[in-house]
Amino acid sequence: MGKRAARLWAIIAGWTLLCGQAMAAGGEGGGAIEMVADTRHLSGIRYFIANLYNESLVLSGLFCIAGITIVGAGLGLLMDFLMKFTGLDLGKTRKIEH
């Protein structure tokens, strides 16, 4: 890379960082930003999950981990059933040495 190209990239990177800091600075009185889910028009399970997210991020994360585990186990059992249904029984394999 030539000197001109290196200098051009340095200028571009400097301006990018400077503009990013200027935009992040905002204006006066920038208070803390709090991320919450809007629950005004939700009902049922969607309201429960959004309210859980608003109340406790740790409990919300544990709820998601449990949900993903249950869905993964369900999909695994479903695929096992489909494999047996099509005649591919993966549980009864024997070791064949050549």
C-alpha positions in Angstrom: 0.0 0.0 0.0 1.4 3.4 -0.9 1.9 6.3 1.3 -1.1 8.2 -0.2 -3.4 5.3 0.2 -2.3 4.8 3.8 -2.8 8.5 4.6 -6.2 8.4 2.9 -7.3 5.4 5.0 -6.0 7.1 8.2 -8.1 10.2 7.4 -11.2 8.2 6.6 -10.8 6.1 9.8 -10.2 9.3 11.9 -13.3 11.0 10.5 -15.4 7.9 11.1 -14.3 7.7 14.7 -14.8 11.4 15.2 -18.3 11.4 13.7 -19.2 8.3 15.8 -18.2 10.0 19.0 -20.0 13.2 18.1 -23.2 11.4 17.4 -22.9 9.3 20.5 -22.4 12.4 22.6 -25.9 13.6 21.9 -27.0 16.9 23.4 -27.2 18.2 26.8 -29.0 16.3 29.6 -28.5 12.9 28.0 -29.7 10.6 30.8 -29.5 6.8 31.0 -31.2 4.9 28.3 -33.4 2.1 29.5 -34.5 -0.7 27.1 -38.0 -1.9 27.8 -40.6 -3.8 25.7 -43.8 -2.0 24.9 -46.6 -4.0 26.5 -49.5 -1.6 25.8 -51.0 -3.6 22.9 -50.0 -7.2 23.9 -52.0 -9.9 25.5 -51.6 -13.5 26.5 -48.3 -15.2 26.3 -46.7 -12.3 24.4 -47.6 -10.0 27.3 -46.2 -12.5 29.8 -42.9 -12.7 27.9 -42.6 -8.9 27.4 -43.4 -8.3 31.0 -40.9 -10.9 32.1 -38.2 -9.1 30.0 -39.1 -5.8 31.6 -39.0 -7.1 35.1 -35.9 -9.3 35.1 -33.4 -9.9 32.3 -31.8 -12.8 34.2 -35.2 -14.6 34.6 -36.0 -13.7 31.0 -32.7 -15.3 29.9 -33.3 -18.4 32.0 -36.8 -18.7 30.5 -35.4 -18.5 27.0 -32.8 -21.1 27.8 -35.5 -23.5 29.1 -37.7 -22.8 26.1 -34.9 -23.5 23.6 -34.0 -26.7 25.5 -37.6 -27.9 25.4 -38.1 -27.1 21.7 -34.7 -28.7 20.9 -35.7 -31.9 22.7 -39.1 -31.9 21.1 -37.5 -31.6 17.6 -35.0 -34.3 18.4 -37.8 -36.7 19.4 -39.8 -35.8 16.4 -36.9 -36.5 14.0 -36.2 -39.8 15.8 -39.8 -40.8 15.3 -39.6 -39.7 11.6 -36.4 -41.7 11.1 -38.0 -44.8 12.6 -41.1 -44.3 10.5 -39.1 -44.2 7.3 -37.1 -47.3 8.3 -33.9 -45.7 9.5 -33.4 -47.0 13.0 -30.3 -45.2 14.3 -30.4 -46.9 17.7 -29.6 -50.4 16.4 -26.3 -49.9 14.6 -23.6 -52.5 14.9 -19.9 -52.0 14.5 -18.6 -53.4 11.2 -14.9 -53.6 10.8 -13.3 -54.2 7.4 
